[in-house]
Amino acid sequence: QLYGAVSVEYRAHVQGIGWQPWVKDGATAGTVGSGLRVEAVEIRIVPATEPTPTVTPTPSPTPTPTAAPVTRLAFTADTGMDENGKAVLDKIGAGNYDVTSIIGDFAYVPNREQQFCDQVNSRVPGKVAIVAGNHEEIPNPDGTMEKYEACLPNEVNAVPYTTSRYGRDYYFDTGNVRVILISPDIPLTTGTKTYVYGTQEREWLKKVAIDGRAAGKWVVLGYHHPCFSIGLHACKDTKPSLSELAIGLGADVVVTGHDHNYQRTHQIRGSKAAPVVIDKDNAYKRQTTTSKGTTFVVVGNGGWNPRTITQTLPAWMKVVNGTNSPGGMAFGYGELIATNTVLTWNHVSASGATLADSFTVTR
């Protein structure tokens, strides 16, 4: 290299090979150890260039995997204000759920609305959603819904049916789940909704369920009076047409209370008079408005006045627990955990006997 300004490049013409590539600044031209003579050399002067530095690329940081969205909900009913109800609420509070839905029948005593709300709020730190049961109906034997709605207010951005309100007939979306809570056959100051064929509220329910499914949500329907039940009340306080609508919509889970025990069906379709078991292995596939079918759960074991199971287990029922069950009564609640592809339901025991029940729905 001359004075840092130019470089000398050269190449050799090698016997039997010909001209070799240009080299420069002291690099070897010709061959080494091959015994071939250099027949000619060509030389040229070129501007000097700094060698291109070798840059070791900085590795891109490995992206942190994004956890799949998970929605965690709790469902209970028939709470009361004794120690069993408090134990259930304590257990729910420890579970730190996104929303806890109480499906009717709250204090069971008159003029204790604020005390019941305090009992809930002191134990459940997350959002709470309520819907009326028959103990909140007018003439309000055990407290008015207006007062319950004031002290357990709308925390879930409820979207009510046009002639109803939060606490009676509404839905809310949380994560990947649409929860629809209604109060059929319960007289309230907003009227009595029946959800039977031909009613406007039935058409509203169909629309919000179908819209929820179209939006990619799991669809959970909750109301107080069960129909698929072998408890004291069974289906006498409501109409089969609502349960059959839930089946037709392919609702993923229907949650009720009223019978003071825990019950859960297989995944079923058909009618109340002639239910058909779709699947009984607890690993269900999601049904649709075409294939039809759902799973019904009674979570009336929330604490108050536990009761018996009154019939032999029918073919469409999977799990039951009441005061006359082997091992005794389990007080507890239903836990729903939903990813985008799998919905898991668990019974969580809080006091009394321990009851294990679980199923999944996959889409």
Backbone hydrogen bonds, N-H to C=O, Kabsch-Sander energy under -0.5 kcal/mol:
donor,donor_aa,acceptor,acceptor_aa,energy
2,L,6,V,-1.6
3,Y,1,Q,-0.7
5,A,2,L,-2.4
6,V,2,L,-1.5
7,S,46,V,-3.6
9,E,7,S,-0.6
9,E,44,R,-3.1
10,Y,23,V,-2.8
11,R,42,E,-1.9
13,H,40,A,-3.0
14,V,12,A,-0.7
14,V,18,G,-2.3
15,Q,37,R,-2.8
17,I,14,V,-2.3
18,G,14,V,-2.9
20,Q,12,A,-2.4
23,V,10,Y,-2.8
25,D,8,V,-1.9
27,A,24,K,-1.2
39,E,13,H,-3.4
39,E,37,R,-0.6
40,A,13,H,-1.0
42,E,11,R,-2.3
44,R,9,E,-2.7
46,V,7,S,-2.9
48,A,5,A,-2.3
55,V,53,P,-0.6
56,T,54,T,-0.6
67,A,65,P,-0.6
71,T,338,A,-2.5
73,L,336,L,-2.9
74,A,99,V,-2.0
75,F,334,G,-2.5
76,T,101,S,-2.3
77,A,299,V,-0.9
78,D,104,G,-2.3
79,T,105,D,-1.4
80,G,106,F,-2.8
86,K,82,D,-1.9
87,A,83,E,-2.2
88,V,84,N,-2.1
89,L,85,G,-2.2
90,D,86,K,-2.5
91,K,87,A,-2.2
92,I,88,V,-2.4
93,G,89,L,-2.7
94,A,90,D,-2.0
95,G,91,K,-1.0
95,G,92,I,-0.9
96,N,92,I,-0.6
96,N,93,G,-1.0
98,D,72,R,-2.7
99,V,72,R,-0.9
100,T,127,K,-2.2
101,S,74,A,-2.9
102,I,100,T,-0.5
102,I,129,A,-2.6
103,I,76,T,-3.2
103,I,101,S,-0.6
104,G,102,I,-1.4
104,G,131,V,-0.6
112,R,109,V,-0.7
116,F,112,R,-2.4
117,C,113,E,-2.5
118,D,114,Q,-2.6
119,Q,115,Q,-2.1
120,V,116,F,-2.1
121,N,117,C,-3.4
122,S,118,D,-2.2
123,R,120,V,-1.4
124,V,120,V,-2.7
127,K,98,D,-0.9
129,A,100,T,-2.8
131,V,102,I,-1.6
132,A,167,G,-1.8
136,E,133,G,-1.7
137,E,134,N,-1.0
138,I,187,P,-2.3
140,N,137,E,-2.5
142,D,135,H,-1.2
143,G,140,N,-0.8
145,M,136,E,-0.6
148,Y,144,T,-1.9
149,E,145,M,-3.2
150,A,146,E,-1.2
151,C,147,K,-1.8
152,L,148,Y,-2.0
155,E,153,P,-0.7
159,V,171,Y,-3.0
161,Y,169,D,-2.4
164,S,161,Y,-2.3
168,R,165,R,-1.9
169,D,165,R,-1.7
170,Y,181,L,-2.7
171,Y,159,V,-1.6
172,F,179,V,-2.3
174,T,177,V,-2.5
177,V,174,T,-1.8
178,R,218,W,-3.5
179,V,172,F,-2.8
179,V,177,V,-0.6
180,I,178,R,-0.5
180,I,220,V,-3.0
181,L,170,Y,-2.4
181,L,179,V,-0.6
182,I,222,G,-2.3
185,D,193,K,-3.4
186,I,183,S,-1.1
188,L,191,G,-0.6
191,G,188,L,-2.2
193,K,183,S,-0.5
193,K,191,G,-0.6
199,T,196,V,-1.9
203,E,199,T,-1.4
204,W,200,Q,-2.3
205,L,201,E,-2.4
206,K,202,R,-2.4
207,K,203,E,-2.3
208,V,204,W,-2.6
209,A,205,L,-2.0
210,I,206,K,-2.5
211,D,207,K,-3.0
212,G,208,V,-1.8
213,R,209,A,-2.1
214,A,210,I,-2.4
215,A,211,D,-1.6
216,G,213,R,-1.9
217,K,212,G,-2.5
218,W,176,N,-2.8
220,V,178,R,-2.7
220,V,218,W,-0.5
221,L,253,V,-2.3
222,G,180,I,-3.1
223,Y,255,V,-1.9
229,S,227,C,-1.6
236,K,233,H,-1.9
238,T,235,C,-1.1
242,L,239,K,-1.5
243,S,239,K,-0.7
244,E,240,P,-2.6
245,L,241,S,-1.5
246,A,242,L,-2.2
247,I,243,S,-1.9
248,G,244,E,-2.2
249,L,245,L,-2.3
250,G,246,A,-0.7
250,G,247,I,-1.0
251,A,246,A,-2.1
252,D,219,V,-1.6
253,V,219,V,-1.2
254,V,295,T,-2.5
255,V,221,L,-2.9
256,T,297,V,-2.5
257,G,224,H,-2.2
259,D,257,G,-2.3
260,H,258,H,-0.6
261,N,259,D,-2.5
262,Y,321,N,-2.3
263,Q,298,V,-1.6
264,R,319,V,-2.4
265,T,296,F,-2.5
266,H,316,W,-2.3
267,Q,279,D,-1.4
268,I,266,H,-0.6
268,I,294,T,-3.1
269,R,276,V,-2.6
271,S,274,A,-1.0
276,V,269,R,-3.4
278,I,267,Q,-2.9
279,D,267,Q,-1.3
284,Y,282,N,-0.5
284,Y,360,T,-2.9
286,R,362,T,-2.5
292,K,288,T,-3.3
293,G,247,I,-2.7
294,T,268,I,-2.3
295,T,252,D,-0.5
297,V,254,V,-2.9
298,V,263,Q,-2.9
299,V,256,T,-3.1
299,V,297,V,-0.6
300,G,261,N,-1.3
302,G,77,A,-1.0
304,W,78,D,-2.2
307,R,260,H,-2.3
310,T,230,I,-2.5
311,Q,230,I,-0.7
317,M,314,P,-1.4
318,K,264,R,-2.4
319,V,264,R,-2.1
321,N,262,Y,-2.3
323,T,307,R,-1.9
325,S,322,G,-1.8
328,G,325,S,-2.5
331,F,329,M,-0.6
331,F,351,S,-2.3
332,G,301,N,-1.9
333,Y,348,V,-1.7
334,G,75,F,-2.7
335,E,346,N,-3.2
336,L,73,L,-2.8
337,I,344,T,-2.8
338,A,71,T,-2.8
339,T,342,V,-2.7
343,L,361,V,-2.9
344,T,337,I,-3.0
345,W,359,F,-3.0
346,N,335,E,-2.6
347,H,357,D,-2.5
348,V,333,Y,-2.8
348,V,346,N,-0.5
349,S,347,H,-0.5
350,A,331,F,-3.5
351,S,331,F,-1.4
353,A,329,M,-2.9
355,L,353,A,-0.5
357,D,355,L,-0.5
359,F,345,W,-1.9
360,T,282,N,-2.5
361,V,343,L,-2.5
362,T,284,Y,-2.4
363,R,341,T,-2.4
